Amino acid sequence: MNTKTIKITFWIGIVLTSLWFGASGFFELTKNALVWEITQQLGYPAHFIYLLGVAKISGVIVLLIPDKLLRLKEWVFAGIFFDIIFAFGSKVAVIGFGTATDAVVALVMVSVTYAMFRKRYPVAYQKIE
């Protein structure tokens, strides 16, 4: 895969991820009835929903800053993966597998985006002795 393809795929993924999680965070912060109803049905308390919204909006801001805060972007990706995994597990356990398809789609989208992130910003780890 050439550099241009990696860059384009990466930015498409970043924009889609930012739209998805930015909207979700916005809905959590503005107490959207549908989002709050489902999240509370899953057993999460109100204060957690607000914290999740703040974390998502903060993460989206970090993701959209080009070529900066790369270590923090790693943490954002980790947070997004945790959010997706917990959403999937909660929905399957409480509501049923059919309601968790959005989490599967999000997981695929974010996985491809993260793979392009790693190709675009490779890391070489060294052992310090």
Disulfide bonds with the S-S distance in Angstrom:
none
